[in-house]
Amino acid sequence: MASTQPSELLFSYGTLQHPEVQLDTFGRLLDTEDDVLPGYTVDYVEIEDQRVVDLSQQSAHPIVRETGSPLDKVVGTTVRLTPEELEAADEYEVVLYRRVSVVLASGRRAWVYVSA
């Protein structure tokens, strides 16, 4: 039997923090903890997937790019997801994003969606 315990840590800095996006994508509101992603900077991309635009109410979404500079950082939150919810997050994110594993300022390892 598959575990339904949220075991995956995801760093969120954009629309996955919105309650309406969480309810649609995961079927629940997520508990969040503040954290920081060092060595990255935020940019914005135009989203062409109308479903995502309608859900988020935004056509321009933030996207992070690695800089490697210790001066750069992205402020966001972490959420715990089940493996199935992480797959749902993958489906929500458009092709402009890819999921990578990073170490946050807290020292925790988490997934984050970065520029593809």
N, C-alpha and C positions, 0 to 999 in steps of 0.2 A: 504494500500500500504506500503510495507516494505521501511524503510529508507535506502538510499544508502550513507548516511553520515558516514564517518569513526568515530566510537564511541568507538572502542576497542583499548586500548593501549598495545602494545607488546614490550618487551625488547628483543633486538636481539644482540647476541655476536658472531655469526658465519656466516654460509653461506646464511642466509636470508638477509644479508647485501649486497650480490653480485648482481649487476644489472641484470645479466642473470637469476638468480634464481627468483628475484622479477618479471621480465617480464613474465617468464614461469608460476609462481605460482599465481600472482595477475593480470597480464595483464597490469601492469603499474609500473613505478619507484616510490618508496615511499620517502616522505620527512622524514628526520631523525633528531633527536635531541640527542646530547650526554647525557649519564647518567651513573650511576654506580649502580651495584647490590651488596650491602654489605652482608657479612656473607656467601659468596659462593666462591668456587675456581673452576678453569677450569681444566678439564682433557680431554683426547681424546679417541674416540671410533672408531672402524673400522666399516664402513658402508657396508652392503652386498647388499642393494637394488641398482641394477645396474643403474636404471633410475636416482636415486638421485646422484650417483657417476658421471654419465655422465653429468648431469646438472651442478653440482658444480665443476666438474673437480678435486675432492678430494675424496679419499677413507677413510681418517681419518678426522673426524669432531670433533670440540670442543663440550664438554658437561659440564654443571655445576653441582656441588654437594654442598649441603648445609653443612657448617661447624659450623655455629653459632658463629664463632669468629669474633669480630669487626675488627680484623687485616686483614681478607680476604676480597677481593672485586674483582668484575669482571667489567671491563670497556666495554661499548657497546653503543648502540643507542636505542632510542625508535621510534616506528612507529605507526601511527594511521591506523587501519584497520576497514572495515565494518565487521559485523558478518559473512557474506559470505566469506570474505577474511580470517578471522580467521579460519573458517572451512577448507579453502584451505591450510592454514599453517599447520593445524592438519594433513591433508593428506600428505603433504610434509615430515613432521617429521616422522622418522621410529619408530618402537616399543621400541627402546632404550630410547625414550624421553616421558615425560608426561608434560602436561601444568598445571602450578600452578599459583596462584595469589600471588604477592609479593609487598613489599613497597620498592621503589628505594631510593637512597641517596637524590634525589630531593624532596622526600616526596610523590611523585605520586604513585598510585597503578597501577600495570601493570601485564600482563600475561608474563610468561617466560617458556621456555622448559628446564626441568631439567632431571637428570638421573632417569629413571623409577624404 
